[in-house]
């Protein structure tokens, strides 16, 4: 019988493949660097194969086989960790740790009521929350570092199971006295020739805003440079709009939760379609906690605005 790697050996290898640094990988695994190195060398002896290229000095370079073993090891470790999770979920649903990920254009406006909902209705859940961009959250989900994501769709969520909660309409924000302020709605066509302030690259709201702008005219890559100003958060965007640097597109969720309360900025609904995003959940396919996530989705749906 072929010798099987231990879960600890796989964890050492996977962590090193993610961090590409022995010291940081050892710290992440809560062991000494020598323990981590010895564990990986033992794994190489067991497999009778070289997983790391040690001819390149201090750099961490995986051999092609090492990269494939780390990938397969990640899948194996995920399946192994699902066994106690499955038993726990069957024994007592909605208990234990829940690592939740949320994007920055949702987190400041929805995390508080969601956390309160979990605390009040599911007090046996031990919650932790991570805020990051969609791409990074999906990566952490695939690596088993997160259990459940709150995202804005559409997004590139391949490899996940998703469940929509509600639509979040998009609105245009502008300084008081702006020429578009007299309109009850703003169409995509009316955004033409406007100086747009957008979220920086990596935020899905930027792509959603560009999609809206493309409805009004045939934007190409050079047109995107018209958005001279980029923001790292919706609050920064509102600051820039208040200074007269341009106009922006923001979700109603943020406006309803006080985004504009301290700014001399007004909002107008976008007309046409599709001019909304969808708030939804995402998790790994075949997760043993899928039933729990559907229950949480039903609870979170009560947080949707009364009228969309």
N, C-alpha and C positions, 0 to 999 in steps of 0.2 A: 504493500500500500504506500502511495506517495505521502510524504510528510506534509501535513497541512500547516499553513502559517497561523500563528495565533492572532487574536483580535488586536492585541497590543502591538505586535510587529506591524500589522497592516496600518494601525493608527499612526505609528511612527513614520512609516513610508508615505502615507497620504499627507500628513501634516508637512513633511519636508517638501513634498512635491508642490504644495500650495504656497509655502513661505520661502522656499529656496534659500534657507539660511539655517544652519545647524543650531545656532544659539537660540534663535526665535522659535524654531520648531520644538526644541527641548523645553523651553519655557511654556509653550502652548500645551505640551503634554505633561507638564508638571514633573519633569524628570531632569537629571543632569545631562549635559551634552554627551558625556562618555556613555551613559546608559542608552541614549537614543542611537548613537553610532554603533554600539555593540549589538543592539537589537536588529538593526538593519543588516549588519555584517552576518549575524547568525541566520537571518532570513536568506541572504545570498548563498550561504553554505548549504542550507536546507534545499534550496531550489537548484543548486549547482549552476548558478547563473549570475552574471554581473548586472546589477541594477543601476549603479552609479558609475560615471566615468571619472575615475580618480587621477587622470593624467592631466587635468587642467588646473592644477593648483587648488586654491581655496574656494573656487567657484563651485556651486552645486549644479552639476549637469547630469541629467538622467540619460541612460541609454534608451534607445527605442523600446527595448524590452521592459526596461524599468518604468517608462511612461505607461505602457500597456498594463503592467502589473498593478501600478498605482490606480489606474482607471478601474480595472476589474476588482481590485481590493476595495475601492470606495463603494462599489455596488454590493460586494459581499458583506462589508461592514454595515451598510445601511440595512440590508436584509436581516443580518444578525441582530441589530439593535431593534428591529421591528418586532422581534419575538416577544420580549417582555412588554413592549408597548401594546401589542395585541392582547396579551393576557390581562394587562392592567385595564385596557379599555373595555374588555368584556366583563371584568370583575366589577369595576366601578367607573362608569363613563364620566367624562368631564372632570377628571382629577389629575393632579400632577403637573409637571412643568409644561408650559406652553410658550414657545419662543416665537414671538410675533414680529414680522417685518412690515414696515409701512413707508411709503414714499413721502418726500418732503412737502408736496403740494396737497397731501391729505393729512399727514401726521398732526400738525399744529391745530387742526380744526376738527378732527374726529377721534383722536386717540383718547382724550379725556372722557367723552361720553361712552366710548367703547370699553375703556378700563372700568369705569363705574358700573356698566352693565355686567361685566364679568364678575366684579367683586360682589355685586348684589345678588346675582342669579346663580353664579357658579363659584362660590367661595373656596372650593377645594382646588381650583386651578391656581398654580403658582406661575404668575405671568412675568415675562421679560419682554422688552420692546426695543427694536433696532430700527433706526431711520436711515434710509439710504436710497440711492437711485434704483430704478426698476431693474436695470441690468445687473447691478451688484447684488440686489436682493435675490434675484432668480439664481444667481451663481451660488449664494449662500444656502438657498433652499436645496439646490441640487447636491451640494456637499454635505447636507444633513445638519447644517448649523442653525437653520431656522425650520419651523414646523408649518407656519401659516403666514401668508402675505396678504396685505390689503393694497390693491393696485388700482390704477386707472386704466381702463380698457377703451379702445383697442390697444394692445401691446403685443410684443413678440413673446408670447408665453408658451411656446412649444415645449413639450415635455412636462407640462403641469396639467392638473385638473383644475378647472376654474368654475366659479359660480357667481353670476352677476347678482348684485344687490339692488341698485337703483341707478337711474340716470341722473347725471349732474350737469345741468345746462351751462354753457359757456356765456360769459358776458364781456362786453368791452368796457374798460375803464379809461377815463379821460379827465383832464383838468376841467374845473368849472369854467364855463364860457367857451369851451371848445365848439367849433362849428357843428359837430355831430351831436352836441348835447340837446339840440332842439328836437331831435327825432325820438320817437317812442321806441324804435328798434333800429339796430344797425345791421345791414346786410354784409355779406362777404365782399360784394362789389364795392361797397363804400369804404372798405379798408384800402382800396387801391390808392397809391400815392401817399398813404399815411406813413409816418415814421413809427415803426413798431418796436416796442420793447419786449423782448422775449426771455424766457428762461435760458440758461446756458446749456451747452451741449450735454447730453446725458439725461436730461429731464424729459419725460414723455410728453409733458405739456407743451414743450417747444415743438415737437413733431405734430401734435394735435393742432397747434396754432398755425403752423405752416400748411397743414392740410386744409384748414379753413380758408387761409389766404389763397391757396391754389384754386378754390372753388370760384373765387371772384375773377381771377386772371391766370394766365399760364405762367406761373413762376418757374424760373430755372434756378440753378445753384447760385448764379451771380445776384439774383434778386434777394436771396436770403441775407446777403451782406448789407441790404438796406436797413436791417435791424442792427443799427450801429451799437445800440446799448443792449447788454445782456445782464440778467439778474440771477443771483444765486438763490433767491427766495422770493415768494410772493410779496412779502413785506417790503423787500428792497425794490421790487417792481413798482409797488404803490408809491414809494418815496420818489422814484424817478418820474413817474407820471405826474405827481404833484409838483415837481420842479419844471414841468413843461418839456421834458426831453422826448416825449412821444406818448403813444397810447398802448394799452396792453390788453390781452385776452386772459381772463381769469375764470375759475369755476365759481358757480353760485355758492357752493359749499363754503368757500373762503369768505365771500361777501356776507353770507348769512351769519357767519361766526365772527364778525367784527373787523375784517381786514381793512375796511375803509373808514372805520370809526374815528380815527385820529388824523385823517388826511382830507384836504380840500379837493376831493376827487369824487366823481360821480360815475355811475355805471348804467349801461343800457344793454338789454338782452340782444344777443345775436339772432338774426332770423335766417331762414333757409335751413338746409340740412345736409348732412348731419352736423349739428352745432352743439354737441354735448359729448361728454365722456361718461363711461359707466364705472361706478365704484363696484369692485368685486373682490372675491377671495381667490387665492390660488394655493395649491398644495401639491405634494408629490403624488403621482398616480399610485393607486392601490395602497395608499396610506392606511394603516390599521385604525387611524383616528378619523377616517372619513365621515363616519356617522356623527362624531363630535363636531366636526367642522360644519356639517349641515345644520346641526342644532344651533351653533353659534351664529350661523348666517341668518337663521330665522329671528334670533334675538337682535342682531345688528340691524335687520331690516326695519325694526321699529324706530330706528334713529333717522330714517329717511325724512326729508322735508314733507310737510303736509301736502304741498302742491308743487309739482315739478314745472 
